Amino acid sequence: MLQLGRTQAVDLKALGNMVTAERAVGRVCAELIAPYPPGIPVLAPGEVVTAEVLAALRGVRADGGRIAYAADPDLATIHVVAGPEPGGQRTSTVPVAV
């Protein structure tokens, strides 16, 4: 959760949705994603998904590794924060009780 001040926290997953991995590039990730081994996260909530990171994660899978913590360990989809997509389109948001 992202801390806002001392009394508020926001669950980034609640602010977004699942999109195809290709559409996730350039967007803000809303979930933790780590290749295993070694199990060290390469994407954390709040970080931008890049084509290089996506290619590296897919390389791990192709070499027999697994993807830990991701909602979709096959990496067909990635949970991202709703907002402008590269190219200017905006995705819908999910209402959040604060």
N, C-alpha and C positions, 0 to 999 in steps of 0.2 A: 504494500500500500504506500502511496505517496503521502507524505506528511505535509499538511498545510497549516502552518502556525503550530500551536500547541494542542488545540482541541479538535481539529478536523483531520480526517484521513479520507482519501479517495481511492477506491478500488478501480484501477485503470481498466480492468476487464468489463466493469459495469458501464464504462464510457465508450465501448467499442463493439466490434463484431468480428466474426471470422471472414476472411477474404482469401482468395487463392494466393498461393505463395508469390506468384508473379505480381499480383496487385499489391502485395504487402511491401514490395521494394519502394523505398522512399517514405514509408509511413512509420509511425511510432508504434513500437511493439508494446503489447499489453500483457505479455506472459514471459515466463522464464523458459529459455531453451538452451540445452547443453548437450554436446556430443558426449557419448560414453563408450569407451574410455576417452578422456580422463574424467569426465563429469564436471568440468569447469564451465559455467555458463558463458556463452558467447553472445546471447541476447538476453536482456533483462527489461522489465517494464520501464518504459520511458526512453529506451534507446531506439535509434532509427535502424530499420531493416535495410541492409545494403545487398546488392547483387553478389558482392564478394563473400559476405557471410553466408548467404543462402547457398552459393556454390560450394563453400567449404563444408557446410552441414550435409549437403547432398553427397559430397565426396566421402564423408565419414560413413554414411549409410551404404554407399556403393562398395566400400571396403569391408563391410560386415559389422560396422559399429552400430550403435543404436542412438536414438535421440531421446534424452531424458527430459521430464517435466512438461514437455509441450502437450497441449490438448490433442494435437494430431501428430503423433510420432512419425508418420509417413511424410510429413511436411507438404501435403497437398494444400493445406490451409494454415494460416497463422492468424492469431487473435491480435488485432491492431486497434488503436484508439481511433474513434470516429473523427473525421475532419477532412480537410482538403486532400484529395488524392493528387499525385503528380499529374499535371494536366488541368488542374483546377476544379475537378468534380468534387462534390462533397457527399460523404456517406451520411446515413441517418445516425442519430444518437439514441441511446437508451436512457430514459429518464432515471435519475438517481436521487434517492432521498438523502438529504444532508442533515 
